Amino acid sequence: MTPDEFSDAATNDNRPETAEPTRVSQADADQISTLRAQKAELEERVETLQTTNSRLTQGSPPQPPQPGLERLIQTSLRDLESQRRELQRQVEQLERRKERIEAEMRTSFAGASQDIAIRVQGFKEYLIGSLQDLARAAEQLELAPPAAADSPAEVAEPPAAETDPPTVGFAAQRFEQQRDRVRSLLDQYRTRPDYYGPSWQLRRTFEPIHADRVANWFFTQGGRGAVKSLGSRLQNVLVASAAVSALHTLYGDRLCALVLASTPERLGEWRRWLQDCLGISRADFGTNRGVMLFEAPEPMVQRAERLLDSGRLPILLIDESEEKISLSLLQFPLWLAFAPDPANPIADYEY
């Protein structure tokens, strides 16, 4: 091999070994250029920050963007305050909604005592009807002429006059003016409800089934008797509210409603729904106020007697849950009891 051929062969053998280092060097050069550019940019930013810092430390006047920053901060604070108030309002709405849902659950929850309640409803209705008949018979015996007491046959005659008992003032001819007034009020409640009317005026939707219950209580029972429950305490309170509203229109502040329920929870439901149906407030509840609440019949009777002695007119409202009704409650001129419906009993929590 000649020297020239040996040199060419050596050159060809060395080419693959030097190609890779050349490419690596080019990549390193690119990276070095990138790092140098970043270094220059960082040095420029450092100089800018140092210049800004020196102006701030030397007490130089604020730059033009500063007032805009303050306005931005104030606007952000106002937005945050508005959002806080909105969140508070939403929380209050949710709390009120929770209370309404809990109240609806109390009225619709069947409970474990439903089977027992269905079995005793018939007996309760029979008991209330028997007491009502007994009270009517006792009133007729008191108004009978003295000569009738000597003859047993004549004593047995008063039940035949039940179609027109002397104490039923609203059904009597001399109360025709009040009769028309009450019918007009019931028609107004049913056809022209006023949801924002004055206090003691019915503010809720009044269906024909409610109007029939109230009209029968006024004109057939004379304001003294039991009506069949509608299967919900809220519906019963609506019927009672219509009667109280009509009587309050006739007698004004002389009227006083006394509510009897055996537990504080049931009385609480009566209070809330009377407020809702009649537009009254907590100030209307209490001793010698427009509405009084009782858990037992004895204090209720005593309070009603005092009201009559002072010239006021009490109306006794008896909840469906009362299994026994004291005969002393039936002596008053106005009382409304709700007889349970065996086919549709009210479901309460077991308090």
Sequence and secondary structure as in RCSB ss.txt:
>XXXX:A:sequence
MTPDEFSDAATNDNRPETAEPTRVSQADADQISTLRAQKAELEERVETLQTTNSRLTQGSPPQPPQPGLERLIQT
SLRDLESQRRELQRQVEQLERRKERIEAEMRTSFAGASQDIAIRVQGFKEYLIGSLQDLARAAEQLELAPPAAAD
SPAEVAEPPAAETDPPTVGFAAQRFEQQRDRVRSLLDQYRTRPDYYGPSWQLRRTFEPIHADRVANWFFTQGGRG
AVKSLGSRLQNVLVASAAVSALHTLYGDRLCALVLASTPERLGEWRRWLQDCLGISRADFGTNRGVMLFEAPEPM
VQRAERLLDSGRLPILLIDESEEKISLSLLQFPLWLAFAPDPANPIADYEY
>XXXX:A:secstr
  HHHHHHHHHHHHHHHHHHHHHHHHHHHHHHHHHHHHHHHHHHHHHHHHHHHHHHHTT    THHHHHHHHHHH
HHHHHHHHHHHHHHHHHHHHHHHHHHHHHHHHH   TTHHHHHHHHHHHHHHHHHHHHHHHHHHHHHHS GGGGG
 HHHHTSGGGGTTS TT TTTSGGGHHHHHHHHHHHHHHHHS  TT  TTS  S   HHHHHHHHIIIIISTTEE
EEE  SSHHHHHHHHHHHHHHHHHHHGGGEEEEEE SSHHHHHHHHHHHHHHH   GGGBSTTSSEEEESSHHHH
HHHHHHHHHTT EEEEEE TT S   GGGGGSS EEEEE  TTS       
